[in-house]
């Protein structure tokens, strides 16, 4: 039995999901053998998943999205690091109810990457998602040695809004170690940088951006890419149009500019966590996340787990907070059956507040159906 579930956002971490499911299963089948492998798709929770798989947690003080210092973590095993941009630049780093769509910066994410380099990392999995930012990765690049100057030769103000004043981009001071590491951009988002499917238009509103802010940010990021044609030539525009450039407010674009290769986040994490060998030992796989819905089918962790398990001929079931997929859609994703908390407690607010105990009851149902 392998539990490879993501977090229930706002209720349970992926580690807690595995613990609660295990407890429920064992109430029905006390001697069931369970292997837990919490998973993540590159967004918040990615470092925790790596630590649960045996990576060492490293903490460092970096700039948060508004410039205030925060303690952020990355994970390290040997010369492989897992860096999660949300640790430094995520929405959870903003005060409750505060958004800063024009000024939030990814500078701290660059500091996290630098800390991984300092720790000797030769391969860096850069998980991006859950960002508070829409700065195209300009802050991150600045922390790694780039300079972005206005017409007076002064640094532009932090955040995507400030990029509208950009006159010169100087990348000559970028950390030379970047050229000798393998940098993997891990994300479940394949949007380009700008345009109707770009970072500001699609994700800006989630970060507090008004329609005017979205327009400002889209123009600023397009201008950013245009100015970067100076030092980079046609590559600047090519990367802006590439899948993943729009991930996490465009930090994907910044990562592509420094040589990152883009891969779906869950695929990368399954490799890093050693999922294939765990899968060989399993006869049943339990995956899941807070909401199983249409988004799940587009690169989220449960879909990635189910695809890998199906390829290995293993049966997959899922647990979730709410289920918004028809049985046929679940089947096409490789999931035989799902157990939502709302089947036990229809009140969503109660499901969120009491997710742990309700999940244990869902796991008991699952055990009766598939193990007893």
N, C-alpha and C positions, 0 to 999 in steps of 0.2 A: 504494500500500500504506500503510495507516494502522494503527499500533499504538496502541491505546487501552486499556491494561490497568492494573489496580490492582496494589498490592503483593502479594507472597506473604508474608503476615505471619510474622515470625520468621525469614525467609530473605533476601528481596530487596525493596528498595524498588521503587516503580513505575518509577522512572527506570532502575534496574538491570535490571528485567524487559525494558524496551524495548531496552536495549543488548544483552542476551543474545539476545533473539529476532532482532534485526537481524544479529548476528554469525552465527547459525545459518542464517538465510535466505541471506546472502551467500556462505556456503560452497557453496551449491548453485546460486544465481543471482547471480553477483558484481555484476552491474550493476543489480540491482533497486532501484527508487526507493522509499525508505522515509521516511515522516513519523512521528515519534514524538510522541504526546500522552499522557503519563502522566495517569491520572485517579484520582479519589478520590470517596467518597460522603458526605463531611462529617466522617468520623472521622479517626484519625491518618493522616498523609500528605497531608492536604488542602493545607496550606501549601506543601509540597514540590511538589505538582502545579501549583499556581499559579505558583511560582517557575520551574519548568521551562517554563511557557507564557509567560514574559517579565515576570512581576511582580517587583518589587524585594523582597528579603528584608530585613525590619527586625527588629532584636533589642532586647529590653527586659528588665530585671530585674523579676520579679514574685514573688508568693508561690506556692510549690508547695502541693499539697493538705494538707501537714502544717504549713504556715506558714513553712518554710525557703525562702530566696530561691533562685530558679532563673532561668536565662536562657531566655526563650521568644521565639519568632518569630511574626510575622504577615507577610502579603504585601500589597504596595501597588502599584497601577498607576493613575495619575491620581488620581481621587477615589474609587476603589473599593478596599476592603480585604477581604482574606480572613483571618479570624481563626479559629483552630482551638483549641477549648477544651482538647483533650488536651495541647497544648503547655504549658499552665500546670497543668491539673488532671487530667491523665491517669494511668492506672495505671503508665505507664512512669516517672512522677515519684516513685513510691514506691520505697524500698529493696527489694532482692530479698527476696521471701518475706514482706514486711510488708504488711498490709492495715489499713485504719482506717475500717470501714464507718460508724461512728457519728460520727466526728470529722473526716473529710476534708472540706475546704472548697473552694468554687469562687471564693474571693476573688481569686485570681490571674487567673482568666478575666475577671473584671470589670476588673482592671487592664489586661489586654490590650485589651479593648474601649475603655477610656479612652485608651490609647496610640494606637489607630487614630483616635479622634476628634481627638486632639492633632495627628495627622499630616495632618489635613484631610479625612478620609474622609467622603463624603456617602452612600455606599452601603456597607454592611458585610454581607458574607456570613459568617454565624456558623456554622461547621461544628462539630457536636457529636457526640461518640461516643468510646468508649474511656476513659470517665471513671473516676476512683478514688472518686468522690463520690456521695452521695445526700442532698443538702441542699436540693433544690428550687430551686436558684439563689439561695438566701439570701445566700451568701457573695459571689457576683457582684454582687447588688443592693447589698450593703453597700459594696463597693468603688466603686460608682457613686453613692453618697451616701445610700442608705436606712439607716434605723436600726431594729434589732430588739431590743426591750428586755424584760427579765423584770419580775416584779411589783415589784421594788425599783428599777426604772428603770435597771438595769445591762444592758449588751449581753449577749445570750445567748451561750453558748459556741459555738465554730465547729462546723460539721457538722450533719447531719440530726438526730442525737440531741438536740442542744441546743434544737431548735425545740419540743420538748415543754414547755419552760419559757416559751415566748413569751407575753407579755401584751399588748404594744403594737407595732404596725408603723407607722413614720413614713416615708412616701415623699416628703415635701415637699422633701427635700434632693437628690433625684435629679438628676443632671447634666442641665441644661436642653437641651443639644445633642441629647439622645436624641430629642426631639420633632421635630427637623428632619432626621433621617437616615432612610434606608430601611434597615431591619434585616431581614435574611432569615435565618430559622432553617432551616438545611440539615441534614437528618438522614434516615437510612434507617429510623427507628423512629417508629411512629405511636401508641405506647401513651399512655394517660392518666396522670395523676400518681399516683393511688393505686388500691387495689382489687386483685383477682386478676390483672389485666393491667397493673398499675401498676409504677412504677419499682422500688420495694423488692422486690416479690414476684418479678418477672421477672428483674431484673438484679442485685439485691442480693447473691445468693449468689456471683456472679462476682467480687464485690468483697470477699469474705470475711465476708459477713453470715450469722450463724447464724439458725435459725428464730426465735429470740427477738429477734434484732436486726431481722429483717425486720418482725416485728410492731411493734416499737418505732418503726422508721422510718416504717412506713405510718401509724401513729397520729400521729406527729409531723408528717408532711407534711399529713395531713388537718387537723390543728390549725392548721398554718401557713396553709393556705388559708382556714380559718374566721376566723382573726384578721385576715387581709387583707380580709375583707368590710367591716371598719371603714372603711379609707380608700378601698376600691375598689367596694364594693357587690356586686351580683350577678355582676359581671365576674370576681371572684375565683374563684367556683365554676364559672362557665362555662369559664374558661381551664383550670381543673384537669381538666375532663372532655374537653378538646379534644385531637385527634390531635397528637402531638408533645410534649405537656406532660411526659410521662414520659421523654423522651429524655435520655440522659446523666445519670441520677440525678435527673431533674426539673429540670435547668437549662433545659430547654425551657419549663417553666412560667414561670420567671423571665424568660426572653426574651419570651414572649407578653405578660407583664404590662407590659413596656416598649415594646410596639407591634410586635414582630416578626411577620412573616408566615411561616407554615410552608410549606415546599416540600420534596419529596423531594431529598435531598442530591445525588444524581447528576444530576438535571435541572438544578439550580442550577449545579453545577460545569461541566457541558457548555456551558451558556450562557456562563459566565464565561471558560472556556478557548477559546471560539471553535470548538467542535466542528463546527458546521454547515458552515462554510466548508471545514474540513479534509476533511469527509466528501465534499463535492462533488468534491474532487481525487482521491479514492481509488477503486480498483476492487475492493479487498478490505480488510476490516477484521479485525484480530486483537485480541481482548479477552482478559480472563482475570483470575484472582485465585488465591490459595493453595488454596482449596477451592471447587469448584463443587458446590453442594448445594442443598437446599430453601431455605436462607436467601438464596441468590443470587437466587432468583426473587422475593423480597420487597424490592425496592428497592436491591439491591446494585449496584455499579458495572457489572459485565458485563451484567446484565439491562437497565440503562438504556442502555448503549452499543448493545446488540443491538436494542432497541426503536427507537432513533433511526435506526440504520442500515437496519433493515428498512423503516421508513417512507420512507426515501430510495431504496429498491430496491437496496441494497448487500448483498453476501454477507458473512457473519460466521463466523469460526471462533475457537476459544478455546484458550488454553494454561492449565494449572492444575497445582497440586501433586497433588491427588487429585480424582477425579471420582466424585460420588455421585448423579448424575442419569442416568436412562435416556435413550436417544437421542430418545424421543418428547417427554420434558420439555424437552430441549435444543432440539428443533425448535420446540416451542410458544413458547420464549423467543426464537426467531429465530437460534439458533446452529446452523450446519449440522453442525459436528463439533468435538470437543474433544480435545486432546492432553495427557493427564496425565503428569506425571513418573513416576508409579508404573507406567506401561506399560513404561518403560525400566528402572527400578530399583524392584522391589517393596518393598524395605525403606524404610519411611517415614522412619526416623531418618536414613538415608543421603540420602534425597531432600532433607530439610531441611538437612543439613550441606553437601551438594554441589549445591544447587539450581541454581547458575549454569551449570556445565558440562552438567548433565543437561538444563536448559532449552534450551541451544543445540542439543543432539541432537534434542530434540522439534521445534524450529524447522526443523531440516534435514528431518525427516519431513514437516512441514507444507509446506515448499517443494517437495518432490518431488511431493506430492499435488496442490498447487494452483498452482504456478508453473512447474515444470520442463516 
